[in-house]
Amino acid sequence: MNDKDIELLEESFKKFYFDNFNLIHVPENPSQREFGFQKFNSKMSRHLSLKSDKELRLLLMEKIPSDVYCSNACYSFPNLPMNEKDWKNAELIFDIDAKDLDVSNRDKHSCVKCTECNEVALFQQSCPTCKSKKLSKITLSCNDCIIAAKDQVKRLEHILVNDFAINQNSIQVFFSGNEGFHIYVNNSEFQIVGAKERAEIVDYIMFRGVIPETFGLPKKFNNKNTSLPDFGELGWRGRLATKLFSPKSKRPQISKKIISSGYVAFQKQLDLIKNEIGVRIDPNVTVDIHRIFRLPGSLNSKSGLAKIHVNDIDNFDPYLDACFIDGDDVEVIANCPIQFSLKNKKFGPYNHETISVPKYAAVYMICKGIANHT
Amino acid sequence: MINLGTDEIVKYPFLAEAGKYLSDKGFSLEQFGTDPDLKRIVSMAFDRIQVASDGKIYNSNSSTNDSSLPMEVFSFLIAVILLKLTGMHTLIRRFSLAEARRSERFLEKDLSNHKDKTKEHLALQILHDLFSITIQKQDDDFIIPISNYLKHSINFHEREWKLINRKVNSGHVYLTSHETVRLVRKEIDLYISSKINSANTPTMIEGFQEYVDKLRILAKKFEVKVVESSEYPPCIKHAIEVLEKGENLSHSGRFMLATFLLARGQQVEQIAPLFKNAPDYNEKVTLYQLNHLSGKNSTTEYKCPSCEKLKSQDLCFAIPECDNIINPIQFGRKRVR
């Protein structure tokens, strides 16, 4: 990113924050939170304390950060070093990112950028110009990815409400500002639980660490002591039954096969099913109780899109609803080998071309590292 | 606090205030060393510790409690005195665990006592007052809030205790009476050992010395030497292989490798070259991060993650030699008596 790029991004971000103060607020108990921010091409500043919306706005206007973060944890002394902060509690947060979902055509809307010669090309294993293998992957807008991520969000919500008895009103879903969602659980009994307990919650949600005994097949089994799950059972037993035995009429036949194949085979089968029925959250995010998260309402410097609250997930379109930068024409040199859509408009592909595009598309491409401001 | 009858004190003697209990019954410690009738209680107390140190559970002999003297309570309290006089932590640890397991049996029986609801109620109250667990009975199940369950279950390494392997519904975990009391074994154990550790050590009492000497000899039996092999566990070998191939090792994989090697005594300068082949290698950054993990540049010295954590990060490639270890740094360690 060169100086001209940064100039354009800072000007656009500043305008966004100035025009959208209503979108960005400090969370509950701001004086107990740790804040952090980063400027373009600069290091992260952490362990900051902000006490009000007013202080936050001042920071946004003065520093024009590329990214703003806030802890889910509350501390007695949020601006002291980590081990002196005195952790009190933290909202339970889940991160669902399209990059973790193995969406089948993902490579088609991805390109690579060579970290040695900066060439951008269609997705491949080595740089077509200098043959280097040190490539970074860049993924552009894709509805399939968003649909897959939304599906995971809905499955997560189902488990939180039914298995964990979390009140639906306590669950808040945010678009992350790039290609995923952050799911916040507020005011729950889990607010005070530590990292180890959260790791167990994560494994439960992801269907990890299961043993055949849980699903009715003990190590030393006979026909009498097996109790494979059945349709309509609560929790994972019911969900697994739906996965294993659909359609219903096949249950006796499939049960027989599971029993005759034995314990080890069933363990393998459960391990394979994990990725299909477990919710694909990022485990590290939920378990880390000292993390700082992108602040809702702020812009994401990986895309220029905003992290915003999602009310109606089915009808939410991030490439429209989270795109707030204005549409004034801007000239950029773009090297974007694939097409992308923003605000229902298609852009690209561009091959080292000087083009005039709406500012939101220019910002998007510069943030992705595939264009430069002229 | 819970109001206990003799029946309950026999089952849960660790709930008694030792000094007060003895003086309420009209006895002093000295009498146990000299009074011919009470002397056998010291011998019983010694047996109780010996049984515990063998990893067995001291068996109740109900006939001894029918008399006006609850022998089992006395033998427990005198055992504590003997342990204090002996001062061997290994015996205190073994005794606490065995006593925890003994009380577990009674708790379980009381929890599933369908005839006497007051026994069930008292068992639930002990669990609540001592270990802050709110348990409700629902049909034949005992149900406990998930967050409450997790607080205790994270102490277990067996997979059956993982939340995913439990019946969970509407914010509760469903347990049998056996599982309910098993859940708090460690807490009962800690409760008993902390009570013993915080008790005052009396000066030597006449008639106790011979038992104290025997216990010191007994404790020696449990001294162990640890022999460590230099071989790396499979998770570490795998991480090194990934790096050697020039493939990307995840952040958590790098963290595991670095903290493991630091724990094995390697220096930052020895470890750094391992990361040379990583696609994003930067010598300065690597050294900074390694120094940070080692505690040189930070106030925390980071520890190697547990096997359980590595399993959940898909970094575990367990082999039979990994059985019974809970952290990669224990790999290859053998205890020799």
Interface residues (C-beta under 8 A of the other chain):
Chain A: P81 M82 N83 T115 K133 K134 N162 D163 F164 A165 I166 E189 F190 I192 V193 K196 E197 A199 E200 I201 V202 D203 Y204 F207 R208 G209 V210 I211 E213 T214 L234 G235 W236 R237 P283 N284
Chain B: P145 I146 S147 L150 K151 S153 I154 R159 E160 K162 L163 I164 N165 R166 K167 V168 N169 S170 G171 H172 G246 H251 S252 P279 D280 T299 T300 E308 K309 K311 S312 Q313
